[in-house]
Amino acid sequence: MLITGRYPSYWKENGAQARVVLEGKPRASRLSDPLAPPRKILSFLATCAPGLEAVVAAELQAPAIRAANVAIAESGGAVFFSGTWIVAFNAILWLRCGSRVMHLIASANLPWADAIGIDPVYQFVRYAVHWKRFLASNDDGHKRFRSFSVECRVRDCTRRSVSLYAPRKANAAINDALDLEFNPDVLEPHLKEPAEVPLFLLIHKDKARLYRDMSSDLGERSYKEVLDKTSLPGEIAAGVLTLAGWNYAVPGFGEINRNAPTVLLDPMCGCGTLLVEAALMSSNTAPGLLCKSWPFTDWHDFDEELWQECRARASAAMLAVPSSHKFLGNDRDQKVISACARAAERAGVAHLLQLSSQDFVQYEPPTRPSLVVVNPPWESKERTTTLVPTFSELGRFLRRHCRETDAYVLSGSRLLASNMRLKADVNWPIKIQGLHFRLCHYYILPKKRKDQAAPQGT
């Protein structure tokens, strides 16, 4: 494709190839109109930890969200979906296992072969949308631009150097667009952290997609206190619980379990993220209701009335937790248990948790659990040998107190997991903060009776 002319009007996807309409005044992309009415079908992206894509896809198709055209991204760690603004708002409110929800504003194939003297990344971003419409603000009569940031993810691109310069080119393209489209006396983008309009540029196999981030980090639940870097993010904890079959709103997981999960135990609960997330699932509390602010609420095309309607429906969907559901937690550190109690209080589920503070070796659950989910201390190369006794004791604890129970253990070391002396039925790889983990399922067999007759020979 030959690109000529000084100011191509817009990039528009046309089948397998992207074309540039030449000449004329730059216009906004028609691929995804940011001022679309509530019922227009738009395209979105939900990011997640690698390994949780199937869980997020199932969440998006569940009745609470009802997204259409759900497809796992080939590059991994993301799920495409489409729907109205109502679907997007419901995804932000109800998506437990995803990291971010983003709105697609432009898409095109990058024409490397025909890019003579023109950088396709710069060209794509520069004319992707009408940046005046996106970033102009007139708050309190003061004309300015909203602050923006650009995050890039590049996978399997023809030009390997793209990942090095794409963020710089994207920023330059937007700044150039603002200089061209506004009078010189208009102020530059207002410096504000976090950015008012966070942008995300995804390039995979020479296909560029530009999104604006609607939610930022969904896993940063407002109830959490960050005391330990090994504390699970909220969306990871929710993903683990969903794989374990606790999330009844998302069917199709936990089918390997031999018990109906009603009594949940975390003998090394730390700050209690697993317990709190499980209680929120049982009460059908939308996790998005616990967040105080979102980037999209200050955007030019924000539909506040529609958003409040979605929030009201989510609030009305909360249920009383069944009396059969119990949440047992223990940790040897009293300060950590206190933080767990405070987190549960902020989440509104403190009355559901039964907490204890002692070494799990001495801990005796008040009720036999039907499901154990545990995130032992994270191991590094230096700590692997020092954690061997911990995993050995965990195996003994499960055999002593959790017979005929389904147990899920998150670990990043096969060596450590083998010290539990238990055989995993299934394991799921999950990547957390750049580290590779496996969620392993164990069924703890019933204890053999001493008077049980030996099996007869054949």
Order of alpha helices (4+ residues) and beta strands (2+ residues): beta-beta-beta-alpha-beta-beta-alpha-beta-alpha-alpha-beta-beta-beta-alpha-beta-beta-alpha-beta-alpha-alpha-beta-alpha-beta-beta-alpha-beta-alpha-beta-beta
